[in-house]
Amino acid sequence: MALSEPQAKVLAALADRALAVRQLCLLVGLSRDATHAALRSLSYLGWVRYFPGTRTWRITKSGRRVISDQRYRDFLP
């Protein structure tokens, strides 16, 4: 499955550290709605996970494999 640009940006941003939605919006330059949509779809696929205690999102091992694909290297910091 190919990632959309917003999904790739969000997944790449989470590759380094856990982030809250507000931080993600600022970092990747997407609106809150676009960021939430990307997170929902990535969460459904099992590539990111939400941690309510800290209100942050984190990438999973399978998400890390996806974003490390050659197609998405330009999105990584």
All heavy atoms as a GROMACS GRO file, in nm:
protein
  615
    1MET      N    1   0.083  -0.118   0.000
    1MET     CA    2   0.000   0.000   0.000
    1MET      C    3   0.088   0.124   0.000
    1MET      O    4   0.181   0.136   0.077
    1MET     CB    5  -0.087   0.000   0.125
    1MET     CG    6  -0.172   0.122   0.137
    1MET     SD    7  -0.255   0.125   0.295
    1MET     CE    8  -0.262   0.299   0.316
    2ALA      N    9   0.058   0.216  -0.087
    2ALA     CA   10   0.133   0.342  -0.093
    2ALA      C   11   0.071   0.442   0.004
    2ALA      O   12  -0.050   0.449   0.020
    2ALA     CB   13   0.127   0.397  -0.235
    3LEU      N   14   0.157   0.518   0.069
    3LEU     CA   15   0.112   0.620   0.162
    3LEU      C   16   0.081   0.750   0.088
    3LEU      O   17   0.148   0.784  -0.008
    3LEU     CB   18   0.220   0.649   0.266
    3LEU     CG   19   0.259   0.538   0.361
    3LEU    CD1   20   0.378   0.583   0.445
    3LEU    CD2   21   0.144   0.501   0.449
    4SER      N   22  -0.018   0.823   0.138
    4SER     CA   23  -0.041   0.957   0.086
    4SER      C   24   0.067   1.047   0.144
    4SER      O   25   0.137   1.011   0.239
    4SER     CB   26  -0.180   1.006   0.128
    4SER     OG   27  -0.185   1.024   0.268
    5GLU      N   28   0.080   1.167   0.089
    5GLU     CA   29   0.183   1.258   0.139
    5GLU      C   30   0.161   1.295   0.286
    5GLU      O   31   0.256   1.292   0.365
    5GLU     CB   32   0.190   1.384   0.053
    5GLU     CG   33   0.303   1.475   0.093
    5GLU     CD   34   0.322   1.592   0.000
    5GLU    OE1   35   0.274   1.586  -0.115
    5GLU    OE2   36   0.385   1.690   0.042
    6PRO      N   37   0.036   1.328   0.329
    6PRO     CA   38   0.017   1.356   0.471
    6PRO      C   39   0.051   1.237   0.561
    6PRO      O   40   0.111   1.254   0.667
    6PRO     CB   41  -0.132   1.392   0.481
    6PRO     CG   42  -0.169   1.440   0.346
    6PRO     CD   43  -0.085   1.359   0.252
    7GLN      N   44   0.015   1.117   0.519
    7GLN     CA   45   0.047   0.998   0.598
    7GLN      C   46   0.198   0.980   0.609
    7GLN      O   47   0.250   0.951   0.717
    7GLN     CB   48  -0.014   0.873   0.534
    7GLN     CG   49  -0.162   0.863   0.545
    7GLN     CD   50  -0.216   0.745   0.466
    7GLN    OE1   51  -0.166   0.712   0.358
    7GLN    NE2   52  -0.319   0.682   0.519
    8ALA      N   53   0.269   0.998   0.499
    8ALA     CA   54   0.414   0.982   0.500
    8ALA      C   55   0.480   1.088   0.590
    8ALA      O   56   0.573   1.057   0.665
    8ALA     CB   57   0.469   0.991   0.358
    9LYS      N   58   0.431   1.211   0.583
    9LYS     CA   59   0.487   1.318   0.667
    9LYS      C   60   0.467   1.287   0.815
    9LYS      O   61   0.560   1.302   0.896
    9LYS     CB   62   0.420   1.452   0.634
    9LYS     CG   63   0.466   1.513   0.506
    9LYS     CD   64   0.396   1.646   0.484
    9LYS     CE   65   0.444   1.717   0.361
    9LYS     NZ   66   0.378   1.848   0.344
   10VAL      N   67   0.348   1.243   0.852
   10VAL     CA   68   0.317   1.214   0.991
   10VAL      C   69   0.399   1.093   1.039
   10VAL      O   70   0.459   1.097   1.147
   10VAL     CB   71   0.166   1.190   1.011
   10VAL    CG1   72   0.136   1.131   1.147
   10VAL    CG2   73   0.090   1.321   0.992
   11LEU      N   74   0.404   0.988   0.960
   11LEU     CA   75   0.479   0.869   0.999
   11LEU      C   76   0.628   0.900   1.013
   11LEU      O   77   0.692   0.855   1.108
   11LEU     CB   78   0.456   0.758   0.897
   11LEU     CG   79   0.484   0.616   0.940
   11LEU    CD1   80   0.405   0.577   1.064
   11LEU    CD2   81   0.455   0.519   0.827
   12ALA      N   82   0.682   0.980   0.923
   12ALA     CA   83   0.823   1.017   0.930
   12ALA      C   84   0.852   1.102   1.053
   12ALA      O   85   0.955   1.086   1.118
   12ALA     CB   86   0.864   1.091   0.803
   13ALA      N   87   0.760   1.192   1.086
   13ALA     CA   88   0.779   1.277   1.204
   13ALA      C   89   0.781   1.194   1.332
   13ALA      O   90   0.854   1.226   1.426
   13ALA     CB   91   0.670   1.384   1.211
   14LEU      N   92   0.704   1.088   1.334
   14LEU     CA   93   0.697   1.003   1.452
   14LEU      C   94   0.813   0.903   1.459
   14LEU      O   95   0.828   0.834   1.559
   14LEU     CB   96   0.564   0.928   1.456
   14LEU     CG   97   0.442   1.016   1.482
   14LEU    CD1   98   0.315   0.935   1.463
   14LEU    CD2   99   0.447   1.076   1.621
   15ALA      N  100   0.893   0.896   1.354
   15ALA     CA  101   1.004   0.800   1.352
   15ALA      C  102   1.109   0.833   1.457
   15ALA      O  103   1.178   0.744   1.506
   15ALA     CB  104   1.067   0.796   1.213
   16ASP      N  105   1.121   0.960   1.494
   16ASP     CA  106   1.224   1.002   1.590
   16ASP      C  107   1.178   1.002   1.734
   16ASP      O  108   1.254   0.975   1.825
   16ASP     CB  109   1.273   1.144   1.557
   16ASP     CG  110   1.358   1.146   1.432
   16ASP    OD1  111   1.407   1.040   1.391
   16ASP    OD2  112   1.372   1.255   1.374
   17ARG      N  113   1.050   1.040   1.756
   17ARG     CA  114   1.003   1.056   1.893
   17ARG      C  115   0.850   1.055   1.898
   17ARG      O  116   0.785   1.073   1.796
   17ARG     CB  117   1.054   1.186   1.952
   17ARG     CG  118   1.007   1.308   1.875
   17ARG     CD  119   1.082   1.433   1.917
   17ARG     NE  120   1.044   1.548   1.840
   17ARG     CZ  121   1.095   1.583   1.723
   17ARG    NH1  122   1.188   1.507   1.668
   17ARG    NH2  123   1.055   1.691   1.660
   18ALA      N  124   0.797   1.039   2.018
   18ALA     CA  125   0.654   1.046   2.039
   18ALA      C  126   0.612   1.193   2.037
   18ALA      O  127   0.682   1.279   2.091
   18ALA     CB  128   0.617   0.984   2.173
   19LEU      N  129   0.499   1.222   1.974
   19LEU     CA  130   0.453   1.359   1.962
   19LEU      C  131   0.303   1.370   1.986
   19LEU      O  132   0.228   1.278   1.956
   19LEU     CB  133   0.483   1.413   1.821
   19LEU     CG  134   0.629   1.426   1.781
   19LEU    CD1  135   0.641   1.451   1.632
   19LEU    CD2  136   0.695   1.537   1.859
   20ALA      N  137   0.262   1.485   2.037
   20ALA     CA  138   0.120   1.517   2.050
   20ALA      C  139   0.071   1.572   1.917
   20ALA      O  140   0.150   1.612   1.830
   20ALA     CB  141   0.100   1.620   2.160
   21VAL      N  142  -0.060   1.577   1.899
   21VAL     CA  143  -0.118   1.623   1.773
   21VAL      C  144  -0.075   1.767   1.743
   21VAL      O  145  -0.038   1.799   1.630
   21VAL     CB  146  -0.272   1.611   1.776
   21VAL    CG1  147  -0.334   1.676   1.652
   21VAL    CG2  148  -0.313   1.466   1.783
   22ARG      N  149  -0.077   1.852   1.844
   22ARG     CA  150  -0.037   1.992   1.822
   22ARG      C  151   0.107   2.000   1.772
   22ARG      O  152   0.138   2.076   1.680
   22ARG     CB  153  -0.051   2.071   1.951
   22ARG     CG  154   0.003   2.211   1.941
   22ARG     CD  155  -0.010   2.284   2.070
   22ARG     NE  156  -0.137   2.353   2.067
   22ARG     CZ  157  -0.198   2.405   2.172
   22ARG    NH1  158  -0.144   2.394   2.291
   22ARG    NH2  159  -0.311   2.468   2.160
   23GLN      N  160   0.195   1.921   1.829
   23GLN     CA  161   0.335   1.919   1.786
   23GLN      C  162   0.348   1.867   1.644
   23GLN      O  163   0.425   1.919   1.564
   23GLN     CB  164   0.418   1.832   1.880
   23GLN     CG  165   0.429   1.886   2.020
   23GLN     CD  166   0.488   1.784   2.116
   23GLN    OE1  167   0.448   1.667   2.114
   23GLN    NE2  168   0.582   1.828   2.198
   24LEU      N  169   0.271   1.763   1.612
   24LEU     CA  170   0.273   1.708   1.476
   24LEU      C  171   0.229   1.812   1.374
   24LEU      O  172   0.290   1.827   1.268
   24LEU     CB  173   0.182   1.586   1.466
   24LEU     CG  174   0.243   1.453   1.505
   24LEU    CD1  175   0.135   1.347   1.515
   24LEU    CD2  176   0.348   1.412   1.406
   25CYS      N  177   0.121   1.883   1.405
   25CYS     CA  178   0.070   1.986   1.314
   25CYS      C  179   0.177   2.089   1.282
   25CYS      O  180   0.197   2.127   1.166
   25CYS     CB  181  -0.052   2.055   1.373
   25CYS     SG  182  -0.198   1.952   1.386
   26LEU      N  183   0.244   2.136   1.385
   26LEU     CA  184   0.348   2.237   1.367
   26LEU      C  185   0.468   2.181   1.290
   26LEU      O  186   0.525   2.249   1.205
   26LEU     CB  187   0.393   2.292   1.502
   26LEU     CG  188   0.290   2.372   1.580
   26LEU    CD1  189   0.342   2.404   1.720
   26LEU    CD2  190   0.253   2.499   1.505
   27LEU      N  191   0.504   2.058   1.320
   27LEU     CA  192   0.622   1.998   1.260
   27LEU      C  193   0.604   1.966   1.112
   27LEU      O  194   0.693   1.992   1.031
   27LEU     CB  195   0.660   1.872   1.337
   27LEU     CG  196   0.793   1.808   1.304
   27LEU    CD1  197   0.908   1.904   1.336
   27LEU    CD2  198   0.810   1.680   1.382
   28VAL      N  199   0.489   1.912   1.076
   28VAL     CA  200   0.469   1.869   0.937
   28VAL      C  201   0.393   1.971   0.852
   28VAL      O  202   0.384   1.955   0.731
   28VAL     CB  203   0.399   1.732   0.929
   28VAL    CG1  204   0.482   1.626   0.995
   28VAL    CG2  205   0.260   1.735   0.987
   29GLY      N  206   0.340   2.074   0.915
   29GLY     CA  207   0.273   2.179   0.839
   29GLY      C  208   0.136   2.142   0.785
   29GLY      O  209   0.094   2.192   0.681
   30LEU      N  210   0.066   2.055   0.856
   30LEU     CA  211  -0.069   2.015   0.814
   30LEU      C  212  -0.171   2.073   0.912
   30LEU      O  213  -0.139   2.102   1.027
   30LEU     CB  214  -0.081   1.863   0.815
   30LEU     CG  215   0.005   1.786   0.715
   30LEU    CD1  216  -0.007   1.636   0.741
   30LEU    CD2  217  -0.035   1.819   0.573
   31SER      N  218  -0.294   2.084   0.865
   31SER     CA  219  -0.401   2.129   0.954
   31SER      C  220  -0.431   2.020   1.057
   31SER      O  221  -0.392   1.904   1.040
   31SER     CB  222  -0.528   2.158   0.874
   31SER     OG  223  -0.583   2.037   0.824
   32ARG      N  224  -0.502   2.057   1.160
   32ARG     CA  225  -0.538   1.961   1.265
   32ARG      C  226  -0.624   1.847   1.207
   32ARG      O  227  -0.604   1.731   1.240
   32ARG     CB  228  -0.613   2.034   1.376
   32ARG     CG  229  -0.643   1.950   1.496
   32ARG     CD  230  -0.699   2.038   1.610
   32ARG     NE  231  -0.738   1.961   1.723
   32ARG     CZ  232  -0.656   1.923   1.821
   32ARG    NH1  233  -0.530   1.958   1.816
   32ARG    NH2  234  -0.700   1.852   1.922
   33ASP      N  235  -0.719   1.883   1.119
   33ASP     CA  236  -0.805   1.781   1.059
   33ASP      C  237  -0.725   1.684   0.971
   33ASP      O  238  -0.748   1.563   0.975
   33ASP     CB  239  -0.915   1.846   0.976
   33ASP     CG  240  -1.018   1.916   1.061
   33ASP    OD1  241  -1.030   1.885   1.182
   33ASP    OD2  242  -1.089   2.006   1.007
   34ALA      N  243  -0.632   1.737   0.891
   34ALA     CA  244  -0.551   1.651   0.804
   34ALA      C  245  -0.460   1.561   0.887
   34ALA      O  246  -0.441   1.443   0.854
   34ALA     CB  247  -0.469   1.736   0.709
   35THR      N  248  -0.407   1.616   0.996
   35THR     CA  249  -0.321   1.536   1.083
   35THR      C  250  -0.401   1.425   1.150
   35THR      O  251  -0.357   1.310   1.155
   35THR     CB  252  -0.255   1.626   1.190
   35THR    OG1  253  -0.181   1.728   1.123
   35THR    CG2  254  -0.161   1.547   1.279
   36HIS      N  255  -0.520   1.458   1.198
   36HIS     CA  256  -0.605   1.356   1.261
   36HIS      C  257  -0.645   1.247   1.161
   36HIS      O  258  -0.647   1.129   1.196
   36HIS     CB  259  -0.730   1.420   1.321
   36HIS     CG  260  -0.713   1.464   1.462
   36HIS    ND1  261  -0.698   1.378   1.568
   36HIS    CD2  262  -0.706   1.588   1.514
   36HIS    CE1  263  -0.683   1.447   1.678
   36HIS    NE2  264  -0.687   1.575   1.649
   37ALA      N  265  -0.676   1.287   1.039
   37ALA     CA  266  -0.714   1.189   0.937
   37ALA      C  267  -0.597   1.094   0.908
   37ALA      O  268  -0.617   0.972   0.897
   37ALA     CB  269  -0.758   1.260   0.810
   38ALA      N  270  -0.478   1.149   0.898
   38ALA     CA  271  -0.360   1.065   0.873
   38ALA      C  272  -0.336   0.971   0.991
   38ALA      O  273  -0.308   0.853   0.972
   38ALA     CB  274  -0.238   1.153   0.848
   39LEU      N  275  -0.348   1.022   1.112
   39LEU     CA  276  -0.328   0.938   1.230
   39LEU      C  277  -0.432   0.827   1.240
   39LEU      O  278  -0.398   0.714   1.276
   39LEU     CB  279  -0.330   1.024   1.357
   39LEU     CG  280  -0.207   1.111   1.380
   39LEU    CD1  281  -0.234   1.211   1.492
   39LEU    CD2  282  -0.086   1.025   1.412
   40ARG      N  283  -0.556   0.858   1.209
   40ARG     CA  284  -0.661   0.756   1.212
   40ARG      C  285  -0.631   0.642   1.115
   40ARG      O  286  -0.643   0.525   1.149
   40ARG     CB  287  -0.798   0.817   1.181
   40ARG     CG  288  -0.867   0.877   1.300
   40ARG     CD  289  -1.012   0.909   1.271
   40ARG     NE  290  -1.031   0.995   1.154
   40ARG     CZ  291  -1.029   1.127   1.157
   40ARG    NH1  292  -1.009   1.190   1.270
   40ARG    NH2  293  -1.048   1.197   1.047
   41SER      N  294  -0.594   0.678   0.992
   41SER     CA  295  -0.567   0.575   0.893
   41SER      C  296  -0.441   0.495   0.929
   41SER      O  297  -0.438   0.373   0.914
   41SER     CB  298  -0.555   0.635   0.754
   41SER     OG  299  -0.447   0.725   0.746
   42LEU      N  300  -0.338   0.563   0.978
   42LEU     CA  301  -0.216   0.493   1.018
   42LEU      C  302  -0.240   0.404   1.140
   42LEU      O  303  -0.183   0.295   1.151
   42LEU     CB  304  -0.104   0.593   1.047
   42LEU     CG  305  -0.054   0.672   0.926
   42LEU    CD1  306   0.037   0.786   0.971
   42LEU    CD2  307   0.016   0.582   0.826
   43SER      N  308  -0.325   0.449   1.230
   43SER     CA  309  -0.360   0.370   1.348
   43SER      C  310  -0.438   0.245   1.307
   43SER      O  311  -0.414   0.136   1.360
   43SER     CB  312  -0.441   0.454   1.445
   43SER     OG  313  -0.482   0.378   1.555
   44TYR      N  314  -0.530   0.260   1.214
   44TYR     CA  315  -0.608   0.147   1.165
   44TYR      C  316  -0.516   0.039   1.106
   44TYR      O  317  -0.539  -0.081   1.124
   44TYR     CB  318  -0.709   0.195   1.061
   44TYR     CG  319  -0.789   0.083   0.999
   44TYR    CD1  320  -0.895   0.027   1.068
   44TYR    CD2  321  -0.758   0.034   0.873
   44TYR    CE1  322  -0.969  -0.077   1.012
   44TYR    CE2  323  -0.830  -0.068   0.816
   44TYR     CZ  324  -0.936  -0.124   0.886
   44TYR     OH  325  -1.008  -0.227   0.831
   45LEU      N  326  -0.412   0.083   1.037
   45LEU     CA  327  -0.317  -0.010   0.977
   45LEU      C  328  -0.219  -0.069   1.079
   45LEU      O  329  -0.145  -0.162   1.048
   45LEU     CB  330  -0.239   0.061   0.865
   45LEU     CG  331  -0.322   0.103   0.745
   45LEU    CD1  332  -0.242   0.198   0.656
   45LEU    CD2  333  -0.368  -0.019   0.667
   46GLY      N  334  -0.217  -0.013   1.199
   46GLY     CA  335  -0.128  -0.062   1.303
   46GLY      C  336   0.011  -0.004   1.297
   46GLY      O  337   0.105  -0.059   1.356
   47TRP      N  338   0.027   0.109   1.231
   47TRP     CA  339   0.160   0.168   1.213
   47TRP      C  340   0.190   0.277   1.314
   47TRP      O  341   0.305   0.317   1.329
   47TRP     CB  342   0.175   0.221   1.072
   47TRP     CG  343   0.170   0.111   0.970
   47TRP    CD1  344   0.189  -0.022   0.992
   47TRP    CD2  345   0.143   0.123   0.832
   47TRP    NE1  346   0.176  -0.093   0.876
   47TRP    CE2  347   0.147  -0.006   0.775
   47TRP    CE3  348   0.115   0.230   0.748
   47TRP    CZ2  349   0.127  -0.030   0.640
   47TRP    CZ3  350   0.094   0.207   0.613
   47TRP    CH2  351   0.100   0.077   0.560
   48VAL      N  352   0.088   0.328   1.381
   48VAL     CA  353   0.106   0.422   1.491
   48VAL      C  354   0.013   0.381   1.604
   48VAL      O  355  -0.086   0.310   1.582
   48VAL     CB  356   0.080   0.570   1.453
   48VAL    CG1  357   0.179   0.618   1.349
   48VAL    CG2  358  -0.063   0.591   1.409
   49ARG      N  359   0.046   0.428   1.725
   49ARG     CA  360  -0.036   0.394   1.841
   49ARG      C  361  -0.048   0.516   1.930
   49ARG      O  362   0.048   0.591   1.947
   49ARG     CB  363   0.030   0.280   1.917
   49ARG     CG  364  -0.053   0.227   2.028
   49ARG     CD  365   0.000   0.095   2.078
   49ARG     NE  366  -0.079   0.058   2.195
   49ARG     CZ  367  -0.028   0.009   2.305
   49ARG    NH1  368   0.100  -0.014   2.314
   49ARG    NH2  369  -0.106  -0.020   2.406
   50TYR      N  370  -0.167   0.534   1.987
   50TYR     CA  371  -0.193   0.647   2.076
   50TYR      C  372  -0.176   0.604   2.221
   50TYR      O  373  -0.221   0.497   2.260
   50TYR     CB  374  -0.335   0.699   2.054
   50TYR     CG  375  -0.371   0.816   2.142
   50TYR    CD1  376  -0.307   0.938   2.126
   50TYR    CD2  377  -0.468   0.804   2.241
   50TYR    CE1  378  -0.340   1.046   2.207
   50TYR    CE2  379  -0.501   0.911   2.322
   50TYR     CZ  380  -0.436   1.032   2.304
   50TYR     OH  381  -0.467   1.139   2.384
   51PHE      N  382  -0.111   0.688   2.299
   51PHE     CA  383  -0.092   0.664   2.441
   51PHE      C  384  -0.165   0.773   2.519
   51PHE      O  385  -0.117   0.887   2.529
   51PHE     CB  386   0.058   0.663   2.476
   51PHE     CG  387   0.128   0.544   2.419
   51PHE    CD1  388   0.173   0.542   2.289
   51PHE    CD2  389   0.146   0.430   2.496
   51PHE    CE1  390   0.236   0.431   2.236
   51PHE    CE2  391   0.209   0.318   2.444
   51PHE     CZ  392   0.253   0.319   2.314
   52PRO      N  393  -0.286   0.741   2.571
   52PRO     CA  394  -0.369   0.842   2.636
   52PRO      C  395  -0.307   0.905   2.760
   52PRO      O  396  -0.331   1.022   2.788
   52PRO     CB  397  -0.498   0.769   2.671
   52PRO     CG  398  -0.476   0.626   2.644
   52PRO     CD  399  -0.350   0.611   2.568
   53GLY      N  400  -0.226   0.832   2.834
   53GLY     CA  401  -0.166   0.887   2.955
   53GLY      C  402  -0.077   1.006   2.928
   53GLY      O  403  -0.073   1.102   3.005
   54THR      N  404  -0.007   1.002   2.816
   54THR     CA  405   0.083   1.112   2.778
   54THR      C  406   0.028   1.196   2.664
   54THR      O  407   0.089   1.294   2.625
   54THR     CB  408   0.221   1.057   2.736
   54THR    OG1  409   0.203   0.967   2.628
   54THR    CG2  410   0.290   0.987   2.852
   55ARG      N  411  -0.087   1.153   2.609
   55ARG     CA  412  -0.150   1.220   2.496
   55ARG      C  413  -0.057   1.232   2.375
   55ARG      O  414  -0.054   1.333   2.306
   55ARG     CB  415  -0.201   1.359   2.534
   55ARG     CG  416  -0.308   1.357   2.638
   55ARG     CD  417  -0.355   1.496   2.667
   55ARG     NE  418  -0.451   1.493   2.776
   55ARG     CZ  419  -0.495   1.600   2.837
   55ARG    NH1  420  -0.455   1.718   2.799
   55ARG    NH2  421  -0.582   1.588   2.934
   56THR      N  422   0.020   1.128   2.353
   56THR     CA  423   0.114   1.127   2.240
   56THR      C  424   0.088   1.009   2.148
   56THR      O  425   0.028   0.910   2.187
   56THR     CB  426   0.260   1.120   2.289
   56THR    OG1  427   0.277   1.003   2.369
   56THR    CG2  428   0.298   1.244   2.368
   57TRP      N  429   0.139   1.022   2.028
   57TRP     CA  430   0.135   0.917   1.928
   57TRP      C  431   0.276   0.867   1.908
   57TRP      O  432   0.371   0.944   1.909
   57TRP     CB  433   0.081   0.972   1.796
   57TRP     CG  434  -0.064   1.002   1.800
   57TRP    CD1  435  -0.123   1.118   1.843
   57TRP    CD2  436  -0.170   0.916   1.761
   57TRP    NE1  437  -0.258   1.108   1.832
   57TRP    CE2  438  -0.291   0.985   1.782
   57TRP    CE3  439  -0.176   0.787   1.709
   57TRP    CZ2  440  -0.414   0.930   1.752
   57TRP    CZ3  441  -0.299   0.732   1.679
   57TRP    CH2  442  -0.417   0.803   1.701
   58ARG      N  443   0.289   0.736   1.886
   58ARG     CA  444   0.420   0.674   1.864
   58ARG      C  445   0.412   0.579   1.746
   58ARG      O  446   0.309   0.516   1.722
   58ARG     CB  447   0.466   0.597   1.987
   58ARG     CG  448   0.487   0.687   2.106
   58ARG     CD  449   0.533   0.611   2.226
   58ARG     NE  450   0.530   0.702   2.342
   58ARG     CZ  451   0.536   0.662   2.465
   58ARG    NH1  452   0.543   0.535   2.494
   58ARG    NH2  453   0.532   0.750   2.563
   59ILE      N  454   0.522   0.566   1.677
   59ILE     CA  455   0.530   0.474   1.565
   59ILE      C  456   0.551   0.332   1.619
   59ILE      O  457   0.612   0.314   1.723
   59ILE     CB  458   0.643   0.517   1.469
   59ILE    CG1  459   0.634   0.444   1.336
   59ILE    CG2  460   0.779   0.499   1.535
   59ILE    CD1  461   0.726   0.502   1.229
   60THR      N  462   0.500   0.233   1.547
   60THR     CA  463   0.520   0.093   1.586
   60THR      C  464   0.634   0.034   1.502
   60THR      O  465   0.684   0.099   1.409
   60THR     CB  466   0.392   0.011   1.561
   60THR    OG1  467   0.361   0.013   1.421
   60THR    CG2  468   0.274   0.066   1.642
   61LYS      N  469   0.672  -0.087   1.534
   61LYS     CA  470   0.778  -0.152   1.458
   61LYS      C  471   0.739  -0.169   1.312
   61LYS      O  472   0.821  -0.148   1.222
   61LYS     CB  473   0.812  -0.289   1.519
   61LYS     CG  474   0.888  -0.279   1.647
   61LYS     CD  475   0.921  -0.417   1.701
   61LYS     CE  476   0.989  -0.406   1.836
   61LYS     NZ  477   1.020  -0.537   1.893
   62SER      N  478   0.614  -0.206   1.288
   62SER     CA  479   0.571  -0.222   1.148
   62SER      C  480   0.566  -0.087   1.077
   62SER      O  481   0.598  -0.078   0.958
   62SER     CB  482   0.437  -0.294   1.140
   62SER     OG  483   0.339  -0.225   1.216
   63GLY      N  484   0.530   0.018   1.148
   63GLY     CA  485   0.532   0.152   1.088
   63GLY      C  486   0.673   0.196   1.055
   63GLY      O  487   0.698   0.261   0.952
   64ARG      N  488   0.767   0.161   1.140
   64ARG     CA  489   0.908   0.194   1.116
   64ARG      C  490   0.959   0.123   0.989
   64ARG      O  491   1.035   0.180   0.912
   64ARG     CB  492   0.990   0.154   1.237
   64ARG     CG  493   1.121   0.227   1.248
   64ARG     CD  494   1.190   0.203   1.380
   64ARG     NE  495   1.114   0.247   1.496
   64ARG     CZ  496   1.102   0.373   1.535
   64ARG    NH1  497   1.159   0.467   1.466
   64ARG    NH2  498   1.033   0.405   1.643
   65ARG      N  499   0.914  -0.001   0.968
   65ARG     CA  500   0.953  -0.073   0.846
   65ARG      C  501   0.897  -0.004   0.722
   65ARG      O  502   0.965   0.007   0.620
   65ARG     CB  503   0.904  -0.217   0.852
   65ARG     CG  504   0.993  -0.310   0.930
   65ARG     CD  505   0.958  -0.455   0.904
   65ARG     NE  506   0.818  -0.484   0.935
   65ARG     CZ  507   0.775  -0.530   1.051
   65ARG    NH1  508   0.860  -0.553   1.149
   65ARG    NH2  509   0.647  -0.553   1.071
   66VAL      N  510   0.773   0.042   0.732
   66VAL     CA  511   0.710   0.106   0.617
   66VAL      C  512   0.782   0.235   0.581
   66VAL      O  513   0.814   0.259   0.464
   66VAL     CB  514   0.560   0.135   0.647
   66VAL    CG1  515   0.499   0.223   0.540
   66VAL    CG2  516   0.483   0.006   0.660
   67ILE      N  517   0.806   0.321   0.679
   67ILE     CA  518   0.866   0.451   0.650
   67ILE      C  519   1.012   0.440   0.608
   67ILE      O  520   1.066   0.530   0.544
   67ILE     CB  521   0.848   0.550   0.768
   67ILE    CG1  522   0.862   0.695   0.720
   67ILE    CG2  523   0.942   0.519   0.880
   67ILE    CD1  524   0.759   0.739   0.621
   68SER      N  525   1.077   0.329   0.639
   68SER     CA  526   1.216   0.312   0.598
   68SER      C  527   1.228   0.265   0.453
   68SER      O  528   1.340   0.255   0.401
   68SER     CB  529   1.288   0.215   0.691
   68SER     OG  530   1.235   0.086   0.679
   69ASP      N  531   1.116   0.237   0.388
   69ASP     CA  532   1.117   0.198   0.247
   69ASP      C  533   1.179   0.310   0.162
   69ASP      O  534   1.164   0.428   0.192
   69ASP     CB  535   0.974   0.170   0.201
   69ASP     CG  536   0.969   0.113   0.062
   69ASP    OD1  537   0.970   0.194  -0.034
   69ASP    OD2  538   0.963  -0.010   0.048
   70GLN      N  539   1.246   0.271   0.058
   70GLN     CA  540   1.315   0.366  -0.030
   70GLN      C  541   1.224   0.478  -0.081
   70GLN      O  542   1.266   0.592  -0.094
   70GLN     CB  543   1.375   0.290  -0.150
   70GLN     CG  544   1.457   0.376  -0.242
   70GLN     CD  545   1.582   0.430  -0.176
   70GLN    OE1  546   1.642   0.366  -0.092
   70GLN    NE2  547   1.622   0.549  -0.214
   71ARG      N  548   1.096   0.449  -0.104
   71ARG     CA  549   1.002   0.549  -0.157
   71ARG      C  550   0.983   0.666  -0.063
   71ARG      O  551   0.949   0.776  -0.106
   71ARG     CB  552   0.865   0.486  -0.182
   71ARG     CG  553   0.862   0.384  -0.292
   71ARG     CD  554   0.723   0.331  -0.305
   71ARG     NE  555   0.700   0.234  -0.197
   71ARG     CZ  556   0.591   0.160  -0.185
   71ARG    NH1  557   0.494   0.174  -0.272
   71ARG    NH2  558   0.579   0.073  -0.087
   72TYR      N  559   1.001   0.644   0.067
   72TYR     CA  560   0.969   0.746   0.167
   72TYR      C  561   1.091   0.808   0.233
   72TYR      O  562   1.079   0.885   0.326
   72TYR     CB  563   0.876   0.685   0.273
   72TYR     CG  564   0.754   0.623   0.212
   72TYR    CD1  565   0.732   0.486   0.223
   72TYR    CD2  566   0.663   0.699   0.139
   72TYR    CE1  567   0.620   0.428   0.164
   72TYR    CE2  568   0.553   0.641   0.079
   72TYR     CZ  569   0.532   0.505   0.093
   72TYR     OH  570   0.423   0.448   0.035
   73ARG      N  571   1.209   0.778   0.184
   73ARG     CA  572   1.333   0.830   0.243
   73ARG      C  573   1.336   0.984   0.244
   73ARG      O  574   1.393   1.044   0.333
   73ARG     CB  575   1.456   0.778   0.170
   73ARG     CG  576   1.472   0.629   0.176
   73ARG     CD  577   1.549   0.590   0.300
   73ARG     NE  578   1.541   0.446   0.320
   73ARG     CZ  579   1.644   0.368   0.330
   73ARG    NH1  580   1.765   0.417   0.321
   73ARG    NH2  581   1.627   0.240   0.353
   74ASP      N  582   1.275   1.047   0.144
   74ASP     CA  583   1.277   1.194   0.137
   74ASP      C  584   1.198   1.258   0.252
   74ASP      O  585   1.220   1.375   0.283
   74ASP     CB  586   1.220   1.243   0.005
   74ASP     CG  587   1.307   1.205  -0.114
   74ASP    OD1  588   1.427   1.179  -0.092
   74ASP    OD2  589   1.255   1.203  -0.227
   75PHE      N  590   1.107   1.185   0.312
   75PHE     CA  591   1.026   1.239   0.421
   75PHE      C  592   1.097   1.231   0.556
   75PHE      O  593   1.060   1.301   0.648
   75PHE     CB  594   0.892   1.166   0.430
   75PHE     CG  595   0.802   1.193   0.313
   75PHE    CD1  596   0.790   1.101   0.209
   75PHE    CD2  597   0.731   1.312   0.305
   75PHE    CE1  598   0.707   1.126   0.102
   75PHE    CE2  599   0.648   1.337   0.198
   75PHE     CZ  600   0.637   1.245   0.095
   76LEU      N  601   1.196   1.145   0.567
   76LEU     CA  602   1.267   1.129   0.694
   76LEU      C  603   1.358   1.248   0.720
   76LEU      O  604   1.418   1.302   0.627
   76LEU     CB  605   1.347   1.000   0.695
   76LEU     CG  606   1.265   0.872   0.699
   76LEU    CD1  607   1.354   0.752   0.678
   76LEU    CD2  608   1.190   0.861   0.831
   77PRO      N  609   1.369   1.287   0.847
   77PRO     CA  610   1.456   1.403   0.880
   77PRO      C  611   1.603   1.372   0.860
   77PRO      O  612   1.648   1.265   0.853
   77PRO     CB  613   1.426   1.430   1.027
   77PRO     CG  614   1.345   1.318   1.077
   77PRO     CD  615   1.303   1.236   0.961
   0.00000   0.00000   0.00000
